[in-house]
Amino acid sequence: MSYIDGFVVPVPSDKRDEYIELSKTFYEKAKKLGALRQVECWGDDVPDGKVTDFKRAVDAKVGETVVFSWIEWPSKQVRDAANKKMMEDPDMQNMDMPFDGKRMIFGGFVPMLDMGESKD
């Protein structure tokens, strides 16, 4: 069964292109280590909530856009091995990120329902 890493991160709106390039670089490394798919979604209709919301979850500031993304792996074991290798990769350790990584939220998820087909 596949395994999903999910991420939400605030990105300075004027750094969209830099974020896309970083994501492409990251995916090339992840793909070599077994990732099946990576999806990056630029916030377009992200409303303020009454109790919480995406913006508050990552403490997004004025001039930042919330990005929602995920990486699909063939299994948790492949993901765990890839994460270990990426954490040891000097290129990954020295990546210049166009966002504040301390405000990124992330986690690993086991799919429990997958309906329909992917439309790229």
Residue, then its C-alpha position, 0 to 999 in steps of 0.5 A: m500500500s502506498y504512503i503519503d507525506g503531506f506538507v503545508v508551508p507559507v511561502p513569500s508570494d514573490k518567491r513562487d518561482e523559486y519555490i517551484e524550482l526547489s520543488k523540482t530539485f527535491y522531486e528529482k532526488a526523491k524520485k531516484l529514491g523511490a517517490l512515485r509522485q509529488v504534487e505542489c498546490w499554490g493557495d488560491d481560495v484559502p479562507d480564514g476559519k473561525v477556530t483554525d485554518f491553513k494560514r494560522a496553522v503555519d502562521a502565514k504573514v501578509g505577503e505569503t501564500v499557503v502551499f499544500s503539497w504531498i509526495e506519494w511513496p510505494s510504501k512507508q519503508v521506501r519513504d523511511a529509507a529515502n528520508k534517511k538518505m536525504m537527511e544525510d545528503p549534503d546537497m539537501q542539508n545546504m538547500d537554500m529554501p525560499f520559505d521559513g521551514k520552521r513554520m512548515i507542518f508535515g506528517g506521514f499518512v496511510p491512505m484509507l480511501d482513494m477514489g477516482e483517477s489522478k488527472d494531471 
